[in-house]
Amino acid sequence: IYSYYRKKIAKWATHYFACSEAAARWMFPNSILDANKSKIIYNGIDIERFAFDEKARDEIRQEYSLNGKYVLAHTGRFLDQKNHRFIIEIFRDVKKKCPEAKLMLLGTGDLLDEIKKIVTNYNLEDDVLFMGVRSDVNKFLCAADCFLMPSLYEGLPVAAVEAECSGLPCIFSDCITSEVALTNNVTFLS
């Protein structure tokens, strides 16, 4: 469906907007890009809402028994694109070096049950917290120590911007556009 309609964009559209250069290259034909007809409008967030909040950190860490733990976090739909299988592999290795580590996964999606089975197979069910869809993601980001996003592809992910705003060190896949690096707390890895 994407492929079919992408071919129609140049014919039907009157304006061409994308959230990043990579998203524009994916969405629009070269004729649009070469003519500088596309406009980048970066994803934005409420920075006051996502700014670090010590009180929120303490509240979530207390509620979920995370005091004294090294907490990794990820927010995103449970889809192949987000690479949750790899997140669990990463966390499994982290646990070997840091037995007190915990992983918070926020979101839901088609692969949720599969990821829960992988967590159980690795005997990590006491250390991986499935938080579901939350309206208070900002508080959970404050409670974390590091944010992971090993996506296989992204435009300019809002979740990454939110994590950066909260002051978290962020480890992103090098498949995510470098335009998302808004702070010096970002590392891109393959």
C-alpha positions in Angstrom: 0.0 0.0 0.0 2.8 2.4 0.9 4.6 1.7 -2.3 1.5 2.3 -4.4 0.5 5.6 -2.8 4.0 6.9 -2.6 4.0 6.9 -6.4 0.8 9.0 -6.4 2.2 11.7 -4.0 3.9 13.8 -6.7 0.8 13.7 -8.8 -1.8 14.5 -6.1 -0.1 16.5 -3.3 0.1 20.3 -3.3 2.5 20.5 -0.3 5.2 18.1 0.9 6.0 17.8 4.6 8.2 15.3 6.5 9.5 15.0 10.0 13.1 14.5 9.0 15.4 14.5 5.9 15.4 10.6 6.0 11.6 10.6 6.1 11.4 13.0 3.2 13.8 10.8 1.2 11.7 7.7 1.9 8.3 9.4 1.2 8.9 11.7 -1.8 10.3 11.0 -5.3 13.6 12.6 -6.2 11.8 15.2 -8.5 10.2 16.7 -5.4 13.5 16.7 -3.3 15.6 18.0 -6.2 13.2 20.9 -6.7 13.3 21.8 -3.0 9.5 21.4 -2.7 9.6 19.5 0.6 9.6 21.1 4.0 10.9 19.5 7.1 8.8 20.1 10.3 10.6 18.4 13.1 8.5 16.5 15.7 8.0 18.6 18.8 7.1 17.9 22.4 6.1 19.8 25.5 9.5 20.3 27.0 8.2 21.4 30.4 6.3 18.1 30.7 9.3 16.0 29.8 12.0 17.9 31.7 13.6 15.8 34.5 11.6 15.8 37.7 13.3 14.4 40.8 9.9 13.9 42.6 8.6 11.8 39.7 11.8 9.8 39.7 11.4 9.0 43.4 7.7 8.3 43.1 8.1 5.7 40.3 11.2 4.1 41.7 9.4 3.7 45.1 6.2 2.3 43.5 8.0 -0.3 41.4 10.8 -1.1 43.8 13.5 0.3 41.6 15.6 2.1 44.3 19.2 1.1 44.0 18.6 -0.5 40.6 20.1 0.5 37.2 17.0 1.0 35.0 16.9 0.8 31.3 13.8 2.1 29.5 12.2 1.9 26.0 9.0 3.3 24.8 7.4 2.1 21.6 4.9 -0.1 19.9 5.7 -3.8 20.0 6.4 -4.1 16.2 9.3 -5.5 14.2 10.5 -2.0 13.5 11.2 -1.2 17.2 13.4 -4.3 17.5 12.3 -5.5 21.0 13.9 -8.9 20.5 17.3 -7.1 20.3 16.3 -5.0 23.4 15.9 -8.2 25.3 19.2 -9.5 24.1 20.9 -6.3 25.1 19.3 -6.5 28.5 20.3 -10.1 29.0 23.9 -9.0 28.5 23.5 -6.0 30.8 22.2 -8.3 33.5 25.4 -10.4 33.4 27.5 -7.3 34.2 24.9 -5.5 36.4 22.7 -8.1 38.2 20.6 -5.3 39.8 19.5 -4.0 36.4 15.8 -3.6 35.4 14.2 -3.0 32.1 11.0 -1.0 31.7 9.1 -1.4 28.4 6.3 1.0 27.8 3.8 0.4 25.0 1.8 -2.4 23.4 1.4 -4.0 20.0 1.2 -7.2 18.0 4.5 -8.7 19.3 3.9 -8.1 23.0 3.1 -11.8 23.7 6.1 -13.0 21.7 8.4 -10.7 23.6 6.9 -11.8 27.0 7.7 -15.4 26.0 11.3 -14.5 25.2 11.6 -12.8 28.6 10.3 -15.9 30.3 12.6 -18.2 28.3 15.5 -16.1 29.5 14.2 -16.2 33.1 14.1 -12.4 33.1 10.4 -12.1 34.1 11.3 -10.5 37.5 13.5 -7.9 35.8 11.5 -6.8 32.8 8.6 -4.6 33.6 5.9 -4.4 31.0 4.2 -1.1 31.7 1.6 -1.0 28.9 0.4 2.3 27.3 0.8 5.1 29.7 -0.3 8.8 29.8 2.6 9.5 32.2 5.5 8.3 30.2 7.4 11.4 31.3 7.5 10.1 34.9 8.9 6.7 33.8 11.6 8.4 31.8 12.6 10.3 34.9 12.9 7.0 36.8 15.2 5.5 34.2 19.0 5.7 34.0 19.4 5.0 30.3 17.1 4.9 27.2 17.4 2.3 24.4 16.0 2.6 20.9 17.6 0.0 18.6 15.0 0.5 15.9 15.5 -1.0 12.4 14.2 2.2 10.9 12.7 5.5 12.0 11.8 9.0 10.7 12.4 11.2 13.7 11.0 9.3 16.7 9.1 11.5 19.2 9.9 8.9 21.9 13.6 9.7 21.4 13.1 13.4 21.7 11.1 12.9 24.9 13.9 10.7 26.4 16.5 13.3 25.5 14.4 16.1 27.0 14.3 14.1 30.3 18.1 14.2 30.4 18.6 10.5 29.9 21.7 9.1 28.2 20.3 7.6 25.0 21.6 4.8 22.9 20.0 4.8 19.4 20.4 2.5 16.4 22.4 4.0 13.6 19.4 3.3 11.5 17.7 6.3 13.2 18.3 9.7 11.5 21.1 11.6 13.2 18.8 14.6 13.2 17.3 13.2 16.4 20.6 13.9 18.3 19.5 17.1 20.1 21.8 16.7 23.1 25.3 15.4 23.8 23.7 12.4 25.7 23.2 10.5 22.5 25.2 7.5 21.2 24.4 5.8 17.9 25.4 2.2 17.5 25.0 -0.4 14.8 
